[in-house]
């Protein structure tokens, strides 16, 4: 039986006409390294979906598994002081959105979150994203990520 987090992601993808498949693995995709092994793709093709707090509001940050986020770049793009940008706590993400760390997806938020998509994702035709759990994932192009999240493609890499 599907859990609620996976159902939310599946429902969102179906509402958009997504024609790919959500895959399940018995292995965990908790870390980029875990996901790389489970998916069979290099770490850079694993999508990191992170929620940062920017002046107290959540912002979805999407980037390649081999990169690190530069909070100063988020601050610059969002027009706020760097001290007002920090990664959301895992309990905040779970209690507000229903996703646990290791399974945070790029889609399936109600209401939708502002999204920043790192421009380095353009290197790939497809990246592999968590589907709401640390055992479910799906392939998606960076172009669809932009469309589905209504995000902005910007430089976020440290």
QUINOR-V33134 format. One record per helix or strand of 3 or more residues. SS is the DSSP state (helix for helix, strand for strand). FROM is the first residue (numbers start at 0). LEN is the number of residues. If there is no record, write none. Layout:
# QUINOR-V33134
ss = [SS & SS]
from = [FROM & FROM]
len = [LEN & LEN]
This chain:
# QUINOR-V33134
ss = [helix & strand & helix & helix & strand & strand & helix & helix & strand & helix & strand & helix & strand & strand & helix & strand]
from = [3 & 21 & 31 & 42 & 45 & 56 & 70 & 81 & 84 & 89 & 113 & 118 & 126 & 135 & 141 & 151]
len = [12 & 3 & 8 & 3 & 9 & 8 & 8 & 3 & 3 & 8 & 5 & 5 & 4 & 5 & 8 & 3]
